[in-house]
Amino acid sequence: MSKLFNRYEADVIPTKAPRTRKDNLKELKQLRGVFGGMHPSEITTMHCQQYLDLRGKSSKTQANHEIALLSHILRKAMQWGIVDRNPVKGVEKHKIKARDRYVEDWELEEFLKAATPFIKAWVDVKLMTGLRQGDLLALPLNALREDGIAVTSRKTGRKGFIAWTPALKKAINALKTCNRVQGMTVVCDRHGKPLSDSAFQNRWRAVMADALDKTELTERFTEHDLRAKHATDVDQAGGDATANLLHDDKRTTDAYLRSKKPVNIVAWDRKKSGE
């Protein structure tokens, strides 16, 4: 398996999106520690299920991701003639409850009271565009055209175009103004390089801590929850949330909309209905 992992790392992982590559390398490290010394033909469905169950005690989500990677590796092994079956088939993954946090407008207003100029501008851009955190962090300056922003999803490869509005142009310029040194991307670190995910999360957590301590905000929310808010608000207004999120399938978008915002229920008067 160690040789198979090496081949997969060399031949397959480089073809994936940057964020997926990063995640796969972490997942592969976990798999190596357990399966690295085994021969591919020795792995059984029982082994895979036991791994999933034990790993799930610390993180069900990561366990699901890692077993999914193992499955893909073994499917590749079948194509390469190394094994004739995929033992992961038949394994029951952990059921993960879909996140249903909807950020109310008043919560966002409270959060912004404690926000830095960078986070304020980020939130404005995020809610107008719905872009993934990674796509916004990696957005190159040459994506800013005269008539709008040309975007490409690093996760799916799907392309999109966002026409300028005065508010969007103002927010993008505000993001650029927050850079100490302007590099090749809209958002940069102090050296002019693209701001890393971890550096961004540090900034976000600091503002969230201040907001919970100094404002009326009582429950934290994630940067990713703003993407769901964008999708939900667009959908509620009759827009195309699937297109806005650069999804290929509406079912993917539904995961962002499900239970994100309460539906309107009309009170039913039993007595009046019988008149």
HELIX and SHEET records of a PDB file:
HELIX    1   1 SER A    2  ASP A   11  1                                  10    
HELIX    2   2 ILE A   13  THR A   15  5                                   3    
HELIX    3   3 PRO A   18  PHE A   35  1                                  18    
HELIX    4   4 PRO A   40  GLU A   42  5                                   3    
HELIX    5   5 THR A   45  ARG A   55  1                                  11    
HELIX    6   6 LYS A   60  GLN A   79  1                                  20    
HELIX    7   7 ASP A  105  LYS A  113  1                                   9    
HELIX    8   8 PRO A  117  THR A  129  1                                  13    
HELIX    9   9 GLN A  133  LEU A  137  1                                   5    
HELIX   10  10 LEU A  141  ALA A  143  5                                   3    
HELIX   11  11 PRO A  166  THR A  177  1                                  12    
HELIX   12  12 ASP A  197  LYS A  214  1                                  18    
HELIX   13  13 GLU A  223  GLN A  236  1                                  14    
HELIX   14  14 ALA A  241  ASN A  244  1                                   4    
HELIX   15  15 LYS A  250  LEU A  257  1                                   8    
HELIX   16  16 ARG A  270  SER A  273  1                                   4    
SHEET    1   A 2 GLY A 148  THR A 152  0                                        
SHEET    2   A 2 LYS A 159  ALA A 163 -1                                        
END                                                                             
